[in-house]
């Protein structure tokens, strides 16, 4: 099955066809095909990585019977952040090696999908301001951001190193030569690292030009995703860029002076493939290379329960990075607005949702009666005026539409798609299409034949006008740019939503950032984009925006742990836009956004730099969380490199020190604990403000937190009870500690379940 979803729709390269080189092994007279399996061995001492690889080969040799076979069938050896390997194995071989006492987890290779000119001004990071996080962090200079994506277009001006100092001495990575990629020419003091990974797709460079018809065997990318993501996180200043004249301005990343290391793990096959084995190898290398932040804008089509479980090897890669002080950010996914669609849900990861900006490019539609409607679709076409007709989208098109503007409606009942209807109008040479459809946050610029998307209310207005006159006409003018408080901020229709179906006590997503119509770098020679920049939408665009903010925070607070950085983002995030207006949640019906839409809220960089209090957690806390989640003690022991004996009874998942409280099954009273660390003024007194969810009673002890030079950490207990007598939906609230200048806010998400496992 092939997906024909256009690349710009969600800022992703669709993966439907999975390509995997296979071997055939004859065993006992019968042949068995091999598939790549990932063998995870947990934590190891890594003083000599070559010895680690040798031990992997010995384990594989003991299974296969020869050194030659072990070497041939080995794909990757993971030896820096964690220990393990990927190899071609038959199902019976995989089962046998899974029984080895040193093996923590055996997993089949799986595949993921790759999931600006105003973003950071909107978020308050203005370079013209003499104060603030951007200034204090020196724009993130010397912070290294690792990007796992589809590669990079190194000639883009976004990756210029003008004005940058020497590469940080702690950098241990490299630039790898390859097809149309010369490390001496294309890497510099901005793009300091570039690697590519393809072994799990194509063993020993046995490539098929029909499969990789337009790809480069190097870190250079073909279609724009990796360059867009990297430049959003840390691109240099580039003036006068736009997407066909729209979004004109200066493009830059969140941390314009941060360094970029690109790890190409996604390949442009017919549909694109990002293999887990390659992603893990890239994460392993990034840990050894010395990155400070890892940004991953990848995900899989749902349902993906086995892949988002915190006990799978992909989450383990992030676990080991975080345990070594590296913050890992991932996109929430583009499968909204459905509930339970959020991806990348491990508690040690920062999961990012997407919002719109305070900018849009509406197209004026002027009816013959001088009524003007403002369509959401941008148009780069010159002004066009034509006769207007209505066409039933469920009926076959006729030549009646030639040279005319066509109004159509797309509904679930008529079974049509927008592409089907547009193609019909192209076939009969209509002047353009005005299509009423469900609202969405996709920016597809109309070029050539006019295509304008409107909502049903606007469509009904136009249809009533058509019925009112014998010769209806319509004038379509070029788009204008609207910015400021008149444009509402929304959690995008496509942005994946909570709750978290695998670990329901962990709130996901964590935070939100702009991910709609983000103008950033692309691949100009291949795609012929104006000035090498284009607008894309997706949580793929939101995650690197927050990665840039984290880089700035890391520059200002180099001693903060990943959990502290995550807490600072969440507790200072805003439930309103920068103008104080509410943030909506786009979908089949519009509503006010809640924590399952945007986590703590819209990221607020300057406030995150001075949060007052933070909720810290380390690897030991996450290990206790695994105990609470009923994971096997032996597996946890192998992960942590220490003997783990989970307490009996096991701890509560509710006690993981997250900057949020989510209770999915409240029936009897529940008491949980949180601990805060003072990172503000030494002598501080915080008072409690409670905004409990509807029908929920909350008691907090103590109600005051007093810090001084000796007391830097304090714990408090929260007791929660319900007044509901029946199963309820989730209700939301907040718990705030304030000292008068800092408001340390965590979201509350609580559902009453009198009858467990019955969702009404």
SETITOR-278229 format. One line per field, with one value per residue (C-alpha): x, y, z; residue in one letter; residue number from 1. Coordinates in Angstrom, 3 decimals, decimal comma. Example, Ala and Ser with C-alpha at 12.3 -4.5 7.8 and 13.67 -1.06 7.14 Angstrom:
2
px: [12,300 13,670];
py: [-4,500 -1,060];
pz: [7,800 7,140];
residu: [a s];
num: [1 2];
This chain:
760
px: [0,000 1,406 0,575 0,224 -0,061 1,852 5,075 3,982 0,741 2,099 5,795 6,395 7,652 5,063 6,234 3,955 6,165 8,810 12,023 14,267 17,013 16,495 18,627 17,628 19,178 18,852 18,337 17,678 16,688 14,190 14,864 14,154 14,261 16,195 15,009 16,877 16,448 17,769 19,405 19,539 22,050 21,578 24,281 27,965 31,316 32,521 36,179 37,120 34,289 36,194 36,090 32,346 31,901 34,095 31,837 28,804 30,465 31,317 27,696 26,538 29,268 28,110 24,677 25,687 28,737 31,350 33,156 32,470 28,712 28,749 30,592 28,362 25,084 25,971 24,403 25,219 27,109 25,791 28,668 28,606 25,398 24,323 25,271 23,610 23,611 21,404 21,755 20,040 18,426 15,812 12,849 14,259 17,675 16,074 14,130 17,288 19,369 16,493 16,909 20,547 20,901 22,585 19,799 17,438 15,212 14,835 12,965 12,307 13,518 10,683 10,227 9,373 8,232 9,737 6,910 11,364 10,255 8,137 8,208 10,679 9,529 6,072 7,614 9,328 12,890 13,597 17,209 16,530 15,914 19,027 17,812 16,227 17,141 18,428 20,854 21,870 22,586 24,638 22,185 23,204 26,811 28,786 25,652 25,512 22,162 22,009 19,289 18,129 16,325 16,537 19,854 20,901 21,423 24,754 24,878 21,798 22,649 20,960 24,093 26,582 29,219 29,852 30,654 31,003 34,008 35,952 34,124 33,753 36,683 34,387 33,035 34,214 32,087 32,905 31,714 31,538 32,277 29,763 27,961 27,968 29,095 32,685 33,331 36,063 33,818 30,391 31,021 32,036 31,781 27,955 27,358 30,023 28,889 27,211 26,759 24,459 23,009 21,650 23,010 19,706 18,065 20,815 23,467 27,015 25,878 23,820 21,508 18,835 18,672 14,970 14,460 16,769 16,239 16,737 18,769 22,336 24,511 25,613 24,277 22,879 19,088 16,736 13,362 13,224 12,696 16,046 17,251 13,940 14,127 17,809 17,398 14,330 16,382 19,618 19,661 21,708 20,050 18,949 17,125 14,427 13,134 9,587 7,449 6,318 6,185 4,306 5,844 8,463 11,057 14,322 14,590 16,560 16,586 15,723 19,421 21,051 24,619 24,222 26,131 24,362 25,234 23,085 22,470 20,731 18,501 15,644 15,828 13,704 12,491 9,103 7,616 10,603 12,050 13,609 14,675 14,790 18,156 19,668 18,002 19,475 22,929 22,658 21,613 24,514 26,945 25,397 25,982 29,647 30,051 29,200 25,858 23,922 20,447 18,886 15,883 13,902 10,923 9,951 6,978 4,873 1,318 -0,985 -1,725 1,879 1,496 4,460 6,656 5,851 6,069 8,743 10,272 11,198 14,705 13,934 12,895 15,974 18,185 16,585 16,836 20,607 21,022 19,016 20,915 24,102 22,677 21,479 17,980 15,894 12,947 10,516 7,485 4,083 2,908 0,578 -2,421 -4,693 -7,175 -8,125 -7,611 -4,928 -2,945 0,125 3,454 6,893 5,481 8,361 8,534 12,207 11,432 10,091 7,140 6,107 2,682 2,120 0,265 -0,343 1,348 -0,226 0,098 -2,012 -2,301 -5,999 -7,204 -9,977 -12,979 -15,264 -18,727 -20,632 -22,757 -19,559 -19,474 -15,873 -15,001 -11,533 -10,420 -7,773 -5,814 -2,997 -2,899 0,132 -1,877 -2,712 -6,253 -8,832 -12,511 -14,835 -18,348 -19,159 -21,063 -21,903 -21,066 -22,327 -19,074 -20,763 -21,697 -19,502 -17,959 -18,998 -17,555 -19,963 -17,176 -14,686 -13,276 -15,398 -14,848 -16,337 -17,792 -17,931 -18,525 -16,571 -18,360 -17,885 -21,101 -20,219 -17,049 -15,053 -11,643 -10,379 -7,812 -10,500 -12,649 -9,752 -8,510 -11,972 -11,880 -8,390 -9,623 -12,364 -10,116 -12,005 -10,605 -10,369 -11,921 -13,438 -13,837 -15,800 -14,284 -13,584 -11,218 -7,583 -4,235 -2,519 -0,965 -0,958 -0,119 -2,339 -0,153 -1,337 -4,943 -6,619 -7,543 -8,984 -10,157 -12,977 -15,090 -18,710 -20,124 -18,324 -19,350 -22,995 -22,713 -21,340 -23,953 -26,775 -25,318 -25,240 -28,922 -29,807 -28,699 -28,837 -25,167 -23,006 -19,366 -16,351 -13,120 -10,109 -7,408 -3,799 -3,374 -2,602 -0,622 -2,350 -0,345 -0,982 -3,813 -6,498 -5,202 -6,116 -3,530 -4,706 -3,375 -3,240 -5,832 -3,109 -1,230 -1,558 -3,510 -3,431 -4,225 -1,299 -2,694 0,471 1,432 -1,782 -0,282 2,245 0,825 1,629 2,288 4,517 4,624 3,518 5,264 4,493 4,381 2,017 3,352 6,920 9,285 12,729 15,472 14,866 16,592 16,430 18,236 15,954 12,651 13,133 11,918 12,298 15,545 15,826 13,087 9,587 6,706 5,928 3,531 3,745 4,856 8,131 8,436 7,386 9,915 13,051 11,610 11,628 15,040 16,361 14,844 16,394 19,779 19,434 18,438 21,380 23,744 22,409 22,036 24,701 24,351 20,604 19,531 17,213 14,358 15,004 14,986 11,765 10,182 11,172 9,435 6,225 5,744 6,196 4,207 1,120 -2,484 -2,980 -1,178 1,388 -1,450 -3,375 -6,001 -7,108 -5,566 -8,094 -7,906 -8,695 -10,598 -13,992 -15,290 -13,283 -12,801 -10,446 -7,159 -6,490 -3,444 -4,138 -3,810 -0,755 0,602 1,672 0,808 2,610 6,348 7,487 11,288 12,101 10,019 11,529 14,959 13,804 11,200 11,727 11,200 11,805 10,745 13,923 14,300 17,212 17,822 17,051 13,649 12,888 14,015 11,558 8,942 9,729 9,291 5,970 4,975 5,512 8,488 10,630 13,320 15,947 15,395 15,625 18,816 20,439 19,394 20,780 23,970 23,053 21,053 17,466 15,019 11,740 10,030 6,993 4,439 5,807 5,781 3,014 3,430 1,808 4,913 7,277 8,399 6,795 5,742 2,156 -0,379 -2,494 -4,831 -6,679 -8,582 -9,711 -12,176 -10,865 -8,746 -5,251 -2,183 0,963 4,183 6,076 9,454 10,565 14,062 14,603 16,562 15,416 16,285 17,825 15,373 11,984 8,509 5,940 2,223 -0,292 -2,968 -5,309 -7,609 -9,111 -10,797 -14,599 -15,998 -12,550 -11,350 -7,651 -5,771 -2,092 0,299 2,091 0,488 3,681 7,199 10,018 13,513 16,796 20,535 20,212 16,841 16,896 14,512 11,093 8,393 4,648 1,790 -1,349 -4,506 -7,148 -10,752 -13,802 -17,383 -18,525 -20,716 -20,261 -17,471 -16,494 -14,492 -11,135 -11,460 -8,574 -7,154 -3,832 -1,652 0,415 3,184 3,814 6,271 4,734 7,070 7,198 4,093 5,188 2,209 1,591 -1,469 -3,926 -5,781 -8,139 -10,779 -13,192 -13,551 -16,140 -16,385 -12,876 -12,202 -15,599 -15,353 -18,701];
py: [0,000 3,385 6,631 9,636 12,169 15,254 15,915 19,367 18,261 17,321 17,916 14,185 11,721 8,940 5,401 2,637 0,325 -1,139 -2,083 -4,610 -6,671 -10,311 -13,428 -17,062 -19,559 -23,310 -25,151 -28,859 -29,005 -26,148 -22,539 -19,656 -15,974 -13,674 -10,330 -7,679 -8,030 -5,691 -7,345 -5,040 -5,992 -3,077 -0,912 -1,861 -0,306 1,276 2,055 0,210 0,197 -2,265 -4,850 -4,309 -4,979 -8,078 -9,414 -8,849 -10,793 -13,649 -13,882 -13,977 -16,469 -18,835 -18,821 -18,974 -21,234 -19,190 -15,859 -15,216 -15,573 -13,442 -10,648 -10,877 -10,948 -8,190 -4,857 -2,482 -2,725 -0,359 0,355 3,910 4,842 1,235 -2,263 -4,288 -5,080 -5,452 -8,556 -10,576 -13,518 -16,102 -16,288 -19,448 -17,836 -14,765 -16,927 -18,778 -15,663 -14,038 -16,809 -15,849 -14,651 -11,387 -10,356 -7,730 -7,210 -8,653 -6,505 -6,737 -3,858 -1,376 1,776 5,346 8,388 11,833 13,623 30,265 33,702 34,456 31,543 32,874 36,491 35,089 33,216 36,368 35,540 38,820 39,540 43,272 42,966 43,788 41,380 37,951 34,329 34,758 37,444 35,701 32,423 34,164 32,583 29,096 29,238 26,076 24,020 21,025 19,804 16,355 15,998 12,505 12,949 12,702 14,487 18,028 20,421 21,859 24,772 26,381 29,783 28,552 26,481 29,312 29,522 33,234 34,798 31,510 30,677 27,392 24,083 23,088 20,913 18,317 17,452 13,943 13,423 13,467 14,382 11,397 11,746 10,350 10,946 14,690 15,361 16,438 16,708 19,338 21,452 20,938 20,761 23,872 25,513 25,424 22,002 20,237 16,651 14,636 10,876 8,550 5,136 2,622 -0,778 -2,064 -1,267 -2,201 -4,662 -4,092 -1,253 -3,608 -0,855 -0,907 2,266 1,632 1,713 4,642 6,366 9,931 9,441 10,371 7,759 10,378 12,766 14,972 14,868 14,851 16,034 18,790 17,568 17,263 20,682 22,216 20,642 21,505 25,125 25,511 24,357 26,217 27,887 31,052 34,367 34,533 37,729 38,167 34,623 33,457 30,701 32,127 35,581 34,450 34,615 37,121 37,875 36,759 33,034 31,736 28,905 28,986 28,919 30,660 30,098 26,503 23,819 21,149 17,464 15,701 11,949 10,798 7,859 8,379 7,517 8,684 5,445 5,519 6,227 6,812 4,608 5,335 2,035 1,559 -0,197 2,806 5,293 3,445 3,445 7,182 7,787 5,632 7,679 10,984 10,085 9,325 12,389 14,785 16,333 18,244 17,922 15,321 16,292 13,543 14,372 10,779 8,580 5,668 5,260 4,209 1,832 1,351 0,075 -2,302 0,476 3,238 1,048 2,431 -1,063 -1,054 -0,494 2,838 4,330 2,705 4,692 7,886 6,598 6,195 9,587 11,253 9,326 10,885 14,392 14,702 16,105 14,197 15,852 14,097 15,033 14,096 12,791 13,929 11,697 14,202 15,278 11,803 10,976 8,410 9,265 10,800 9,082 9,017 8,797 7,680 9,978 10,835 12,289 15,804 15,244 18,279 19,186 21,721 25,032 27,710 31,108 34,549 34,733 33,594 34,287 34,580 34,896 37,439 35,943 38,726 37,686 39,536 41,177 42,776 40,500 39,461 36,212 35,371 31,861 30,048 28,813 31,123 31,958 33,210 33,640 37,021 38,306 36,211 36,950 34,373 33,023 30,900 27,602 24,924 21,301 18,319 16,556 13,150 13,464 13,019 16,266 17,700 20,366 22,849 23,927 24,925 28,382 28,853 28,928 25,773 25,512 22,004 20,366 17,391 15,434 12,041 10,832 11,446 9,377 11,892 13,315 16,793 15,423 13,522 16,615 18,881 16,407 16,372 20,155 20,067 17,554 19,907 23,004 24,870 28,264 27,157 25,287 26,634 23,575 23,487 20,867 20,284 22,875 21,948 23,597 22,593 25,401 24,429 27,482 27,735 28,124 27,560 26,464 28,146 25,859 27,470 25,615 27,078 25,778 24,661 27,931 29,938 27,372 27,765 31,557 31,223 28,626 30,906 33,696 31,409 30,606 34,293 35,447 34,320 35,101 34,618 35,717 35,450 37,430 35,711 38,181 37,412 36,569 39,130 38,583 38,957 38,984 39,805 39,190 39,093 35,641 33,060 30,507 26,904 23,446 22,147 19,702 17,185 17,366 14,051 14,137 12,407 10,638 8,249 4,762 2,866 4,722 6,566 8,179 10,049 13,195 13,463 15,616 17,675 21,050 22,813 25,089 26,533 23,872 25,347 27,064 27,277 28,780 27,162 25,712 23,121 21,559 24,233 22,443 19,414 21,102 24,508 26,420 30,157 31,064 27,527 28,028 26,657 26,512 23,157 22,029 19,211 18,301 17,697 21,478 22,022 19,642 21,405 24,772 23,534 21,918 25,388 26,746 23,879 24,716 28,286 27,051 24,637 27,518 29,532 26,558 24,014 22,093 21,471 17,889 16,980 16,622 20,099 21,576 19,724 20,935 24,540 24,340 22,805 24,808 28,151 27,322 29,354 28,332 31,623 33,077 35,898 38,446 36,837 35,321 31,698 28,885 26,771 23,147 22,580 19,445 18,249 20,851 23,669 23,832 25,389 23,514 21,265 19,301 16,396 18,882 20,869 19,434 22,316 24,776 26,977 27,173 30,452 30,634 33,670 32,440 28,957 30,468 31,571 29,036 29,480 25,787 22,639 18,998 16,962 13,249 10,993 7,470 6,000 7,691 6,245 2,802 3,057 4,004 0,801 -1,132 0,608 -0,303 -4,010 -4,570 -7,626 -7,102 -8,954 -6,661 -3,581 -4,965 -5,392 -1,911 -0,221 -2,260 -2,832 -5,415 -4,212 -5,586 -3,807 -3,095 -5,107 -3,781 -2,004 1,811 3,828 5,156 8,326 9,120 9,656 13,260 14,674 18,339 17,127 14,914 12,501 10,044 7,861 5,559 7,556 5,723 5,699 8,502 8,664 10,262 11,024 12,948 15,579 17,157 20,602 22,078 25,791 27,346 30,907 33,271 31,409 32,720 32,081 31,343 29,747 29,659 27,284 28,123 25,288 25,089 21,599 19,709 19,652 17,282 16,532 17,397 18,052 18,500 19,552 19,354 21,615 24,703 26,756 25,899 27,782 27,652 29,022 28,404 24,980 23,919 23,660 20,722 20,182 17,581 17,927 15,440 15,636 13,748 13,455 12,281 12,385 13,479 11,746 8,668 7,357 7,020 10,446 11,962 13,551 16,876 19,332 21,772 23,089 23,225 26,387 27,386 31,147 33,427 36,534 36,647 32,990 30,923 27,285 25,575 21,892 20,557 18,173 15,561 13,332 10,793 9,001 5,267 3,669 0,782 -0,105 -0,890 0,460 3,657 5,327];
pz: [0,000 -0,954 0,759 -1,512 1,305 0,159 2,051 3,162 4,761 8,162 7,756 7,551 4,974 5,013 5,707 4,554 2,525 4,845 3,068 4,764 3,182 4,134 3,962 3,757 6,162 5,716 9,009 9,168 5,518 5,834 4,909 7,265 6,353 8,610 9,862 11,752 15,516 18,190 21,205 24,214 26,931 29,315 30,854 30,571 31,347 28,116 28,756 25,569 22,977 20,790 23,582 23,878 20,142 20,428 23,190 20,944 18,131 20,505 21,638 18,029 17,093 19,835 18,199 14,524 14,880 13,006 13,228 9,545 9,954 13,097 11,284 8,202 10,081 12,582 11,554 14,446 17,719 20,407 22,746 24,099 25,900 26,387 25,292 22,565 18,870 15,824 13,665 10,963 12,783 12,001 14,357 15,946 16,419 17,930 20,352 21,369 21,956 23,876 26,450 27,097 30,723 29,657 27,283 28,716 25,692 22,203 19,702 15,958 13,828 13,280 11,245 12,125 10,126 10,126 11,995 11,220 10,349 13,421 15,870 18,386 18,329 19,091 22,047 23,309 22,224 20,456 19,450 19,756 23,491 25,593 28,281 28,410 27,835 24,260 25,430 28,652 26,824 24,113 21,663 22,775 21,601 22,404 23,130 20,767 19,420 17,855 15,195 14,183 10,885 7,078 6,602 5,841 2,925 4,101 1,634 3,211 4,711 7,878 8,499 8,021 10,749 10,325 13,688 15,555 17,704 17,708 17,964 21,649 22,724 24,283 20,824 19,914 16,811 13,132 9,658 7,339 3,628 1,171 -2,075 -2,813 0,739 1,408 5,125 4,658 2,469 3,974 7,714 9,588 13,002 12,814 11,231 13,277 12,740 9,981 9,960 8,054 8,898 6,428 7,432 8,736 5,407 3,008 4,117 2,828 0,532 -1,634 -2,839 -5,478 -7,565 -8,084 -4,325 -3,565 -6,887 -5,671 -2,510 -1,643 0,029 2,551 5,173 2,395 2,226 -0,744 0,529 3,124 6,628 8,382 7,200 8,234 11,696 12,228 11,153 13,396 16,375 15,719 12,298 11,763 10,925 7,262 6,162 3,524 3,235 2,547 1,088 -2,251 -0,733 2,381 5,842 4,711 7,353 8,923 9,573 12,539 15,025 18,700 19,582 16,585 17,780 18,922 17,030 14,981 14,587 11,984 12,199 9,031 9,932 7,433 3,755 0,871 -0,620 -2,304 1,116 3,388 6,128 9,505 11,068 14,839 14,639 12,859 15,216 18,200 16,627 15,991 19,609 20,787 18,685 19,750 23,408 22,692 20,454 23,265 22,304 24,964 23,455 21,148 19,013 17,267 15,069 14,292 15,085 13,865 12,711 15,552 17,171 18,287 21,834 21,669 20,316 22,819 25,901 28,239 28,228 24,527 23,232 21,557 24,904 26,463 24,100 25,357 28,958 28,686 27,061 29,849 32,542 31,122 31,310 27,704 27,260 24,692 22,947 20,641 18,580 20,028 16,643 13,880 14,570 16,317 17,246 18,467 22,136 23,061 19,915 21,603 20,908 22,535 26,048 28,279 31,328 30,747 27,293 26,623 24,279 22,228 20,802 18,011 18,062 15,471 15,501 15,791 12,008 9,126 5,407 4,599 1,013 0,337 -1,501 -2,739 -3,899 -6,584 -3,867 -2,419 0,639 1,397 3,168 4,420 3,438 5,473 2,439 1,291 -2,412 -4,328 -7,535 -9,077 -8,738 -10,592 -11,195 -12,761 -12,845 -9,808 -9,811 -7,247 -8,049 -6,071 -5,182 -5,230 -8,912 -11,978 -13,227 -16,579 -18,885 -17,299 -14,941 -17,651 -16,974 -13,829 -10,100 -8,569 -5,069 -3,597 -0,217 1,113 3,841 5,457 3,856 0,220 0,391 -1,661 -0,858 -1,575 -4,039 -5,971 -6,326 -7,310 -9,913 -11,499 -11,853 -13,315 -15,902 -17,100 -16,844 -14,155 -13,180 -9,573 -6,680 -3,465 -1,280 1,971 4,263 7,956 9,410 9,646 10,199 6,985 4,976 1,305 -0,804 -3,885 -6,980 -10,547 -10,593 -7,643 -4,762 -1,655 1,462 3,547 6,428 6,187 7,511 4,845 2,240 3,213 2,912 -0,632 -1,568 -0,387 -2,526 -5,582 -5,060 -4,742 -8,190 -11,795 -12,499 -9,419 -9,588 -7,323 -7,118 -5,520 -4,446 -3,391 0,287 2,921 6,127 9,482 12,708 16,322 18,790 16,062 15,098 17,743 18,860 18,584 19,302 15,748 14,475 13,581 16,897 18,800 22,043 25,416 27,589 27,651 27,045 28,066 31,256 32,111 35,233 33,060 31,445 27,733 25,808 28,107 26,374 23,190 20,701 17,268 14,563 11,933 8,793 10,075 7,486 7,611 5,424 2,721 -0,307 -3,030 -5,845 -5,655 -4,837 -6,505 -3,461 -3,340 -1,582 -0,191 2,411 2,742 5,226 6,814 9,531 12,050 15,534 13,676 13,563 17,192 18,783 17,440 18,473 22,072 21,507 20,681 23,888 25,894 24,345 25,620 29,075 29,065 28,280 31,236 33,627 32,584 35,857 35,540 34,901 31,991 34,496 35,890 32,396 31,607 34,855 34,145 30,762 32,107 35,315 33,543 30,397 29,609 29,023 27,171 24,164 24,523 24,350 27,214 24,929 25,495 23,475 21,595 20,566 16,906 15,908 14,808 17,249 18,779 22,543 25,044 25,154 28,152 29,401 27,024 24,154 25,256 28,533 30,735 27,959 25,441 26,116 27,717 27,309 29,446 32,383 32,041 32,664 36,126 37,323 41,070 41,904 39,872 40,136 39,703 38,919 38,010 36,741 40,174 40,166 36,752 37,936 40,836 38,271 36,352 39,616 40,166 36,592 37,417 35,167 35,790 38,464 36,446 33,467 35,670 37,242 33,832 32,762 35,864 36,351 39,996 41,836 41,999 44,516 44,097 47,418 48,390 47,912 44,883 44,927 43,343 39,810 41,101 43,169 40,231 40,757 37,627 37,247 36,823 38,591 36,554 38,287 35,794 38,196 41,226 43,471 47,032 48,501 47,023 48,632 46,654 47,172 45,194 45,944 44,774 44,609 45,082 42,182 42,949 45,796 48,751 51,325 49,761 51,083 48,766 49,383 47,858 45,304 44,343 41,344 41,798 38,961 38,981 41,612 43,060 46,570 47,099 50,368 50,430 53,402 54,148 52,635 52,943 51,768 53,497 51,945 53,262 52,898 54,572 53,127 49,342 48,860 50,376 49,879 50,107 50,153 48,056 49,067 46,371 46,724 44,488 45,014 41,816 42,248 38,708 36,181 34,912 32,115 32,911 34,688 34,839 37,340 38,608 41,716 42,078 44,472 44,494 46,247 44,714 41,728 40,637 39,930 39,800 38,166 37,541 35,677 37,341 35,267 37,254 36,262 38,609 37,922 40,196 37,749 36,591 32,925 31,921 29,894 29,452];
residu: [x x x x x x x x x x x x x x x x x x x x x x x x x x x x x x x x x x x x x x x x x x x x x x x x x x x x x x x x x x x x x x x x x x x x x x x x x x x x x x x x x x x x x x x x x x x x x x x x x x x x x x x x x x x x x x x x x x x x x x x x x x x x x x x x x x x x x x x x x x x x x x x x x x x x x x x x x x x x x x x x x x x x x x x x x x x x x x x x x x x x x x x x x x x x x x x x x x x x x x x x x x x x x x x x x x x x x x x x x x x x x x x x x x x x x x x x x x x x x x x x x x x x x x x x x x x x x x x x x x x x x x x x x x x x x x x x x x x x x x x x x x x x x x x x x x x x x x x x x x x x x x x x x x x x x x x x x x x x x x x x x x x x x x x x x x x x x x x x x x x x x x x x x x x x x x x x x x x x x x x x x x x x x x x x x x x x x x x x x x x x x x x x x x x x x x x x x x x x x x x x x x x x x x x x x x x x x x x x x x x x x x x x x x x x x x x x x x x x x x x x x x x x x x x x x x x x x x x x x x x x x x x x x x x x x x x x x x x x x x x x x x x x x x x x x x x x x x x x x x x x x x x x x x x x x x x x x x x x x x x x x x x x x x x x x x x x x x x x x x x x x x x x x x x x x x x x x x x x x x x x x x x x x x x x x x x x x x x x x x x x x x x x x x x x x x x x x x x x x x x x x x x x x x x x x x x x x x x x x x x x x x x x x x x x x x x x x x x x x x x x x x x x x x x x x x x x x x x x x x x x x x x x x x x x x x x x x x x x x x x x x x x x x x x x x x x x x x x x x x x x x x x x x x x x x x x x x x x x x x x x x x x x x x x x x x x x x x x x x x x x x x x x x x x x x x x x x x x x x x x x];
num: [1 2 3 4 5 6 7 8 9 10 11 12 13 14 15 16 17 18 19 20 21 22 23 24 25 26 27 28 29 30 31 32 33 34 35 36 37 38 39 40 41 42 43 44 45 46 47 48 49 50 51 52 53 54 55 56 57 58 59 60 61 62 63 64 65 66 67 68 69 70 71 72 73 74 75 76 77 78 79 80 81 82 83 84 85 86 87 88 89 90 91 92 93 94 95 96 97 98 99 100 101 102 103 104 105 106 107 108 109 110 111 112 113 114 115 116 117 118 119 120 121 122 123 124 125 126 127 128 129 130 131 132 133 134 135 136 137 138 139 140 141 142 143 144 145 146 147 148 149 150 151 152 153 154 155 156 157 158 159 160 161 162 163 164 165 166 167 168 169 170 171 172 173 174 175 176 177 178 179 180 181 182 183 184 185 186 187 188 189 190 191 192 193 194 195 196 197 198 199 200 201 202 203 204 205 206 207 208 209 210 211 212 213 214 215 216 217 218 219 220 221 222 223 224 225 226 227 228 229 230 231 232 233 234 235 236 237 238 239 240 241 242 243 244 245 246 247 248 249 250 251 252 253 254 255 256 257 258 259 260 261 262 263 264 265 266 267 268 269 270 271 272 273 274 275 276 277 278 279 280 281 282 283 284 285 286 287 288 289 290 291 292 293 294 295 296 297 298 299 300 301 302 303 304 305 306 307 308 309 310 311 312 313 314 315 316 317 318 319 320 321 322 323 324 325 326 327 328 329 330 331 332 333 334 335 336 337 338 339 340 341 342 343 344 345 346 347 348 349 350 351 352 353 354 355 356 357 358 359 360 361 362 363 364 365 366 367 368 369 370 371 372 373 374 375 376 377 378 379 380 381 382 383 384 385 386 387 388 389 390 391 392 393 394 395 396 397 398 399 400 401 402 403 404 405 406 407 408 409 410 411 412 413 414 415 416 417 418 419 420 421 422 423 424 425 426 427 428 429 430 431 432 433 434 435 436 437 438 439 440 441 442 443 444 445 446 447 448 449 450 451 452 453 454 455 456 457 458 459 460 461 462 463 464 465 466 467 468 469 470 471 472 473 474 475 476 477 478 479 480 481 482 483 484 485 486 487 488 489 490 491 492 493 494 495 496 497 498 499 500 501 502 503 504 505 506 507 508 509 510 511 512 513 514 515 516 517 518 519 520 521 522 523 524 525 526 527 528 529 530 531 532 533 534 535 536 537 538 539 540 541 542 543 544 545 546 547 548 549 550 551 552 553 554 555 556 557 558 559 560 561 562 563 564 565 566 567 568 569 570 571 572 573 574 575 576 577 578 579 580 581 582 583 584 585 586 587 588 589 590 591 592 593 594 595 596 597 598 599 600 601 602 603 604 605 606 607 608 609 610 611 612 613 614 615 616 617 618 619 620 621 622 623 624 625 626 627 628 629 630 631 632 633 634 635 636 637 638 639 640 641 642 643 644 645 646 647 648 649 650 651 652 653 654 655 656 657 658 659 660 661 662 663 664 665 666 667 668 669 670 671 672 673 674 675 676 677 678 679 680 681 682 683 684 685 686 687 688 689 690 691 692 693 694 695 696 697 698 699 700 701 702 703 704 705 706 707 708 709 710 711 712 713 714 715 716 717 718 719 720 721 722 723 724 725 726 727 728 729 730 731 732 733 734 735 736 737 738 739 740 741 742 743 744 745 746 747 748 749 750 751 752 753 754 755 756 757 758 759 760];
